């Protein structure tokens, strides 16, 4: 989590489609690198990251390190974005080219947010 918040605060780190660091990430590359800091291997694809979870939890039960997903059809097959819960109602994620890598409220975009989070 410390790596994720540090990267989000670094103005030299931005969003790059398909990016996997060190100066640019897309959402799944950002998550993959954050988990690698804790020696946890995750796939480089948000759908595969969801599928790799050992447990799924309600958004009401989020813990630091849980992953939150957005889907265009409400199921795993439509996942298009992932973010990491960092506590206090906040997530760290690589948002888009305009917003870059950032910390935002977990409900910054409630549309299409999946009702379950992934825990590893």
C-alpha positions in Angstrom: 0.0 0.0 0.0 2.8 2.4 0.8 4.2 1.9 -2.7 0.8 2.7 -4.2 0.3 5.9 -2.3 3.8 7.1 -3.0 3.4 6.5 -6.7 0.0 8.3 -6.7 1.7 11.3 -5.0 4.6 11.4 -7.5 3.9 13.9 -10.3 6.5 12.1 -12.5 4.2 9.0 -12.6 1.4 9.1 -15.1 -1.1 7.0 -16.9 0.0 5.1 -20.0 -2.3 2.6 -21.8 -0.7 -0.8 -21.3 1.9 0.8 -19.1 3.7 -1.3 -16.5 6.1 1.3 -15.0 8.2 2.8 -13.8 7.0 6.2 -15.0 3.6 5.2 -16.4 1.0 2.6 -15.6 -2.5 1.6 -16.7 -4.8 0.4 -14.0 -3.9 -3.3 -14.0 -0.2 -2.6 -14.4 -0.3 -0.3 -11.4 -2.1 -3.0 -9.3 0.3 -5.7 -10.5 3.3 -3.6 -9.4 1.8 -2.6 -6.1 1.2 -6.3 -5.2 4.7 -7.2 -6.4 6.1 -5.0 -3.7 4.6 -7.5 -1.2 5.9 -10.5 -3.3 2.4 -11.3 -4.5 2.2 -12.2 -8.2 -0.9 -11.0 -10.0 -1.7 -11.2 -13.7 -1.4 -8.1 -15.9 -5.1 -7.8 -16.8 -7.9 -6.5 -14.6 -10.3 -9.4 -15.5 -7.6 -11.9 -14.7 -6.8 -10.1 -11.4 -10.4 -10.5 -10.4 -10.4 -14.2 -11.3 -7.2 -14.7 -9.3 -8.7 -13.6 -6.0 -8.8 -16.1 -3.1 -12.0 -14.4 -1.7 -14.7 -12.0 -2.8 -16.1 -9.5 -0.2 -18.8 -6.9 -0.1 -17.8 -3.3 -0.6 -19.1 -2.8 2.9 -16.3 -5.1 4.3 -13.4 -3.5 2.5 -9.9 -4.0 4.0 -6.7 -2.3 3.0 -5.3 -4.1 -0.1 -8.6 -5.3 -1.4 -9.2 -4.6 -5.1 -12.3 -2.8 -6.3 -13.5 -3.3 -9.9 -15.7 -1.6 -12.5 -17.6 -3.5 -15.1 -19.7 -2.4 -18.1 -22.1 -5.4 -17.6 -22.0 -6.0 -13.9 -20.1 -9.3 -14.2 -16.4 -10.4 -14.4 -16.6 -10.5 -18.2 -17.2 -6.8 -18.4 -14.4 -5.6 -16.1 -12.5 -2.6 -17.4 -11.0 -0.9 -14.4 -9.4 -1.9 -11.1 -8.2 0.1 -8.0 -6.7 -0.8 -4.6 -8.5 0.1 -1.4 -6.0 2.0 0.9 -8.3 2.7 3.8 -10.4 5.6 5.1 -12.7 5.4 2.1 -9.8 5.9 -0.4 -8.5 4.0 -3.4 -5.2 4.3 -5.3 -5.4 3.7 -9.1 -4.2 4.7 -12.5 -7.3 6.5 -13.7 -6.8 7.8 -17.2 -4.4 10.0 -19.2 -5.9 13.3 -17.9 -6.0 12.3 -14.2 -3.0 10.0 -14.1 -2.2 7.9 -11.1 -4.2 9.2 -8.1 -5.8 8.6 -4.7 -9.5 9.2 -4.8 -12.6 8.4 -2.8 -13.7 4.8 -3.3 -17.0 6.0 -4.7 -15.5 8.6 -7.1 -17.4 6.9 -9.9 -20.2 4.7 -8.6 -21.5 3.9 -12.1 -20.6 0.4 -13.1 -18.8 -0.3 -9.8 -19.0 -4.0 -9.0 -20.7 -5.0 -5.7 -17.9 -7.2 -4.6 -14.2 -6.6 -4.1 -11.3 -9.1 -4.5 -9.1 -10.1 -1.6 -5.8 -12.0 -1.9 
